[in-house]
Amino acid sequence: MSIIQQSLKALRANKGRTILTMLGIVIGIGTVVLVLTAGAGFRSLINSQVATLGSNTLFVQTRVPPTTKNRAANANGTPGGAFNGITITSFKQRDLDDIKKLQNVVGAYGIVTGQAVASYRSNKETSIYYGASAERFNIDKTKLSEGRFYTESEDSSGSQVLILGNNIAKKLFRQDDPLGKIVKIGTLNFQVIGVYEAQGALSGTDDLLFIPLITAQKKLLGIDYISVGIVALSDINAGDSTADQIKILLRQNHSITNPNKDDFTVQTQAQALDTFNTIFSGITYLLMAIATISLIVGGVGIMNIMYVVVTERTAEIGLKKAIGAKESDILKEFLMEAVLVTVFGGIVGIAFGAFLGFVVSLIAKSANLDWTFSVPISGIILAFGVSAAIGIFFGVFPARTASKLDPIEALRYE
């Protein structure tokens, strides 16, 4: 009888204990696979969100110039350029017009935001409104479920037209058709001309109001500057060089001679994704560390059970050694039992983690998130490798103890 057959027979002899021993490994490996599967889905979601903005875009955003006092708090820029009540007002439409003249730039639009109460009849919702020029619709790939986008002439004339995010349209109008209806934003009346398709909770657009840039600036905010600029490029591979050109241009326009005093940041999509990947990788490593603790606990459990098994089978070990079994034979048999337990636990854990990952993808899709379910091959290889390594590491100690038993003393044990 081979060592594997002997080990399987021994494990089947006490199925309940074997299953309980495997449980820690199943949970640990399942957690590893779940983290990697959910991570793959989340990355696909981020990529899809980036694609809606245009994969060939970069961002220009105002910020308070770093100083000794605020450099650490504002090193990456603050949305809208506000810091401790300070607002940067130097980024104007003329800056975007100059940016559009650069060779690699095919379009650009500015953004301002504010908050107001939107009401339709007795229904009221406090919401963020998003003012952007009509050129946005040539760059942003988000689609409407009904209606139309506002035009360049409506934007330049400050027309009071409105596109609703999907959620806020449902909250304000319930079962009514919103197209053509009047929504009051603050003290002004806006005509609804369109409703966006549902984008999912992560995008943040489903509860927003979208209006022309000039309307938001002049009629709601009383400003002439913009907070964020989205720039579309003809060649994304030249994104870094174009970003450098934009920095030089804005420094000239804003009379900045020291780059350390920039009142703006320029970030490409690749840089934005790198920032996300850095943050997400840190979170992934943290979750993997937690899963590793579970695996170590499972490994210690296997070692403890194997020591119990060695004690229970002391007489058997003595008999085998008395009829000619070598220390290496006993070592291999008990080590194989530990490895089989962890490998079987790893297989079940992979299936368990993949199932949980599938459930997460179903929940994400039910929330209208563009979530792709996949189990990375690297995750399966990692899970198998870790489970086998745990079996060897935590199984070798009790296996070695069994192999060193004196056959005469072992036969006398009972």
C-alpha positions in Angstrom: 0.0 0.0 0.0 1.4 3.4 -1.0 2.0 6.2 1.5 -0.8 8.3 -0.1 -3.3 5.4 0.3 -2.3 4.8 3.9 -2.7 8.5 4.6 -6.1 8.7 3.0 -7.2 5.6 5.0 -6.1 7.2 8.2 -7.9 10.5 7.4 -11.1 8.6 6.5 -11.0 6.7 9.7 -11.9 9.9 11.6 -13.8 12.1 9.1 -15.2 14.5 11.7 -11.8 15.4 13.0 -10.4 15.7 9.5 -13.2 18.1 8.4 -12.7 20.3 11.6 -9.0 20.3 11.0 -9.5 21.5 7.4 -11.9 24.3 8.4 -9.2 26.8 9.4 -7.4 26.2 6.1 -10.7 26.5 4.1 -11.5 29.9 5.7 -8.0 31.2 5.2 -7.6 30.1 1.6 -11.2 31.2 0.9 -10.4 34.7 2.2 -7.3 34.9 0.0 -9.3 33.9 -3.1 -12.1 36.3 -2.2 -9.7 39.2 -1.7 -8.1 38.6 -5.1 -11.4 38.0 -6.9 -13.0 41.1 -5.4 -9.8 43.0 -6.2 -10.0 42.0 -9.9 -13.7 43.0 -10.0 -13.0 46.4 -8.3 -10.2 47.1 -10.7 -12.5 46.4 -13.7 -15.0 48.8 -12.1 -12.5 51.6 -11.8 -11.3 51.1 -15.3 -14.9 51.3 -16.6 -15.4 54.5 -14.6 -12.2 56.0 -16.1 -13.4 55.0 -19.5 -16.6 57.0 -19.1 -14.4 60.1 -18.6 -12.4 59.2 -21.7 -9.3 57.0 -21.4 -7.2 59.7 -23.2 -7.9 62.5 -20.7 -5.9 64.4 -18.1 -7.1 66.6 -15.2 -6.1 70.1 -14.3 -7.2 71.0 -10.8 -6.7 74.1 -8.6 -5.0 73.9 -5.3 -3.6 76.2 -2.6 0.1 76.6 -3.2 2.1 74.5 -0.7 3.7 76.4 2.2 5.6 75.4 5.3 2.2 75.5 7.1 0.0 73.6 4.7 2.3 71.5 2.5 1.7 68.2 4.3 -2.0 68.7 4.4 -2.3 69.9 0.8 0.5 68.2 -1.0 -1.8 66.5 -3.6 -4.1 69.4 -4.0 -7.5 70.0 -2.5 -10.7 69.6 -4.6 -11.8 73.1 -5.7 -8.6 74.6 -4.4 -10.0 75.3 -1.0 -7.9 75.1 2.1 -8.9 76.6 5.4 -11.4 78.8 3.6 -8.9 79.8 0.9 -10.2 79.6 -2.7 -8.1 79.7 -5.8 -9.7 81.9 -8.4 -6.9 82.1 -11.0 -8.0 79.2 -13.3 -10.2 80.8 -16.0 -11.8 79.8 -19.2 -9.0 81.6 -21.1 -6.5 79.1 -19.6 -8.5 76.2 -21.1 -8.7 78.1 -24.4 -4.9 78.3 -24.4 -4.6 74.7 -23.5 -6.8 73.7 -26.5 -4.2 75.3 -28.8 -1.6 72.7 -27.8 -0.7 70.2 -30.5 -1.8 67.1 -28.7 -5.0 68.5 -27.2 -8.3 67.8 -29.1 -10.7 69.3 -26.5 -11.2 70.6 -23.0 -14.0 71.6 -20.7 -14.2 73.3 -17.3 -16.1 72.2 -14.2 -17.6 74.0 -11.2 -19.7 72.5 -8.4 -22.1 73.7 -5.8 -24.9 72.5 -3.5 -28.5 73.5 -3.5 -32.0 72.2 -2.8 -33.7 70.9 -5.9 -37.5 70.7 -5.8 -40.4 69.5 -8.0 -43.8 70.2 -6.5 -43.6 68.9 -2.9 -40.6 66.7 -3.5 -37.3 68.2 -2.4 -33.7 66.9 -2.4 -30.5 68.5 -1.4 -28.0 67.8 -4.1 -24.7 68.7 -5.7 -25.0 70.5 -9.0 -22.3 70.1 -11.6 -21.7 72.9 -14.0 -19.7 72.0 -17.2 -19.4 73.4 -20.7 -21.2 71.6 -23.5 -17.9 70.3 -24.9 -18.0 67.8 -22.1 -20.4 65.7 -24.1 -17.7 65.2 -26.8 -15.3 63.7 -24.2 -17.4 62.1 -21.4 -18.9 58.8 -22.6 -21.7 58.6 -20.1 -25.0 58.0 -21.9 -28.5 59.4 -21.4 -31.5 57.1 -20.7 -33.8 59.7 -22.2 -33.7 63.2 -23.6 -30.7 65.2 -24.9 -27.6 67.1 -24.0 -27.5 70.8 -23.8 -25.9 72.7 -26.7 -23.0 75.1 -27.0 -25.5 78.0 -27.6 -27.4 77.0 -24.4 -24.2 76.9 -22.5 -22.8 80.3 -23.8 -26.2 82.0 -23.2 -26.6 80.8 -19.6 -29.7 78.8 -20.4 -31.5 77.3 -17.4 -31.6 73.7 -18.7 -31.0 70.6 -16.6 -29.9 67.0 -16.9 -30.7 64.8 -14.0 -28.7 61.9 -12.5 -30.8 58.7 -12.5 -31.4 58.4 -8.8 -32.4 62.0 -8.2 -34.7 61.9 -11.2 -36.6 59.0 -9.5 -36.6 60.8 -6.1 -38.0 64.0 -7.5 -40.5 62.7 -10.1 -41.4 59.2 -8.8 -43.5 57.8 -11.6 -43.8 61.0 -13.6 -41.9 61.6 -16.9 -39.3 64.3 -16.0 -38.6 65.6 -19.6 -39.9 69.1 -20.1 -40.8 69.5 -16.4 -39.5 72.5 -14.3 -37.2 71.9 -11.4 -36.4 74.7 -9.0 -32.7 74.8 -8.0 -32.3 77.4 -5.2 -34.5 80.2 -6.4 -34.2 79.5 -10.2 -36.3 77.4 -12.4 -34.7 74.9 -14.8 -36.2 72.8 -17.5 -35.3 69.1 -17.5 -34.0 68.1 -20.9 -32.4 64.8 -20.1 -31.8 62.0 -17.6 -28.5 60.0 -17.3 -28.4 56.2 -17.4 -27.8 54.6 -13.9 -24.0 54.6 -13.2 -23.9 52.8 -9.9 -23.2 54.0 -6.4 -19.4 54.3 -6.8 -19.6 56.8 -9.7 -21.4 59.3 -7.6 -23.2 60.8 -10.6 -26.6 59.2 -10.0 -27.6 61.9 -7.4 -26.1 64.9 -9.2 -27.6 67.7 -11.2 -25.9 68.7 -14.5 -26.2 72.3 -15.8 -24.3 74.5 -18.3 -21.1 76.0 -17.0 -22.0 79.7 -17.6 -25.3 79.2 -15.8 -23.7 77.7 -12.8 -21.0 80.4 -12.7 -23.1 83.5 -13.3 -26.5 82.6 -11.9 -25.9 80.3 -9.0 -22.3 80.9 -7.8 -21.5 84.4 -8.9 -17.9 83.5 -10.0 -15.9 83.7 -13.2 -13.3 80.9 -12.5 -13.4 77.1 -12.8 -12.2 74.5 -10.3 -11.3 71.5 -12.6 -10.4 71.2 -16.2 -10.7 67.9 -18.2 -8.4 67.8 -21.2 -8.8 65.3 -24.0 -5.6 64.2 -25.9 -5.1 62.8 -29.4 -2.2 60.6 -28.3 -2.3 59.3 -24.7 1.3 58.1 -25.0 2.3 61.7 -25.1 0.3 62.5 -22.0 3.3 63.2 -19.8 4.9 65.7 -22.2 1.5 67.4 -22.7 1.1 67.7 -19.0 4.5 69.4 -18.8 3.4 71.8 -21.6 0.2 72.6 -19.7 2.2 73.3 -16.5 4.5 75.7 -18.4 1.5 77.5 -20.0 -0.4 77.9 -16.7 2.7 79.2 -14.9 3.1 81.8 -17.6 -0.6 82.8 -17.5 -0.6 82.9 -13.6 2.8 84.7 -13.4 4.3 81.8 -11.4 8.1 81.6 -11.5 8.6 79.0 -8.8 7.1 75.6 -9.6 6.8 75.0 -5.8 4.2 77.7 -5.7 1.9 76.2 -8.4 -1.7 76.9 -7.8 -2.8 73.9 -9.8 -2.0 70.3 -10.4 -2.0 68.4 -13.7 -2.6 64.6 -13.5 -2.8 62.1 -16.4 -5.2 59.1 -16.3 -2.1 56.9 -15.9 -1.0 58.9 -12.8 -4.5 58.8 -11.4 -4.7 55.0 -11.9 -1.2 54.6 -10.3 -2.4 56.5 -7.3 -5.4 54.3 -7.0 -3.4 51.1 -7.5 -1.0 52.2 -4.8 -3.8 52.7 -2.3 -5.7 49.6 -3.4 -2.5 47.5 -3.2 -2.0 48.6 0.3 -5.6 47.6 1.2 -5.1 44.3 -0.5 -1.9 43.5 1.4 -3.7 44.4 4.7 -6.5 42.0 3.9 -4.0 39.3 2.8 -2.2 39.8 6.1 -5.4 39.2 8.0 -6.1 36.1 5.9 -2.5 34.9 6.6 -3.3 35.1 10.4 -6.2 32.7 9.7 -4.0 30.4 7.8 -1.4 30.3 10.6 -4.1 29.6 13.1 -5.3 26.8 10.8 -1.7 25.5 10.5 -1.3 25.4 14.3 -4.6 23.5 14.5 -3.2 20.9 12.1 0.0 20.6 14.1 -2.0 20.1 17.3 -4.2 17.5 15.8 -1.3 15.7 14.3 0.4 15.5 17.7 -2.9 14.0 19.0 -2.9 11.5 16.2 0.7 10.6 16.9 -0.2 9.9 20.5 -3.3 7.8 19.5 -1.3 5.7 17.1 1.9 5.2 19.1 1.4 1.5 19.3 0.7 1.3 15.6 4.0 3.2 15.0 5.9 0.8 17.2 4.4 -2.2 15.4 5.4 -0.8 12.0 8.9 0.0 13.1 9.2 -3.5 14.7 8.4 -5.2 11.4 10.9 -3.1 9.5 9.5 0.4 8.8 12.2 3.0 8.6 12.1 6.4 10.3 11.7 8.0 6.8 8.7 5.9 6.1 6.9 7.0 9.3 7.9 10.6 8.6 6.6 10.5 5.1 3.3 8.9 6.2 2.4 11.5 8.8 3.7 14.4 6.7 1.6 13.2 3.8 -1.5 13.2 6.1 -0.9 16.9 7.0 -0.2 17.9 3.4 -3.4 16.1 2.2 -5.5 17.8 4.8 -4.2 21.3 3.8 -4.4 20.5 0.0 -8.0 19.3 0.3 -8.7 22.3 2.5 -7.1 24.5 -0.1 -9.3 23.1 -2.9 -12.5 23.6 -0.9 -11.2 27.0 0.1 -10.7 28.0 -3.5 -14.2 26.9 -4.4 -15.6 28.7 -1.3 -13.7 31.9 -2.1 -14.7 31.9 -5.7 -18.4 31.4 -4.7 -18.2 34.3 -2.3 -16.5 36.4 -5.1 -19.4 35.5 -7.4 -21.9 36.5 -4.8 -20.1 39.9 -4.4 -20.2 40.4 -8.2 -24.0 39.7 -8.2 -24.5 42.3 -5.5 -22.4 44.8 -7.3 -24.2 44.3 -10.6 -27.6 44.6 -8.8 -26.3 48.1 -7.7 -25.7 48.9 -11.4 -21.9 48.6 -11.0 -19.8 47.5 -14.0 -18.3 44.6 -12.1 -16.5 41.7 -13.9 -16.3 38.4 -12.0 -13.0 36.5 -12.5 -10.8 34.3 -10.4 -7.2 35.2 -11.1 -5.0 32.2 -12.0 -2.3 33.8 -9.7 -4.8 33.5 -6.8 -5.4 29.7 -7.5 -1.6 29.1 -7.7 -1.0 31.1 -4.6 -3.7 29.3 -2.7 -2.4 25.8 -3.7 1.2 26.8 -2.9 0.3 28.3 0.5 -1.8 25.3 1.5 0.9 22.8 0.6 3.5 24.9 2.4 1.4 25.1 5.5 0.9 21.3 5.4 4.7 20.7 5.1 5.7 23.3 7.7 3.2 22.5 10.4 3.2 18.8 9.6 6.9 18.1 9.8 7.2 18.6 13.6 4.6 16.0 14.7 5.7 13.7 11.8 9.3 13.9 13.0 8.1 13.1 16.5 6.4 10.0 15.3 9.4 8.9 13.3 11.7 9.2 16.3 9.6 7.0 18.6 11.4 4.0 20.1 9.6 0.9 18.7 9.8 -1.0 22.1 8.5 1.9 24.1 5.8 2.5 21.5 4.6 -1.2 21.7 4.4 -0.9 25.5 2.3 2.4 25.2 -1.1 0.8 25.5 
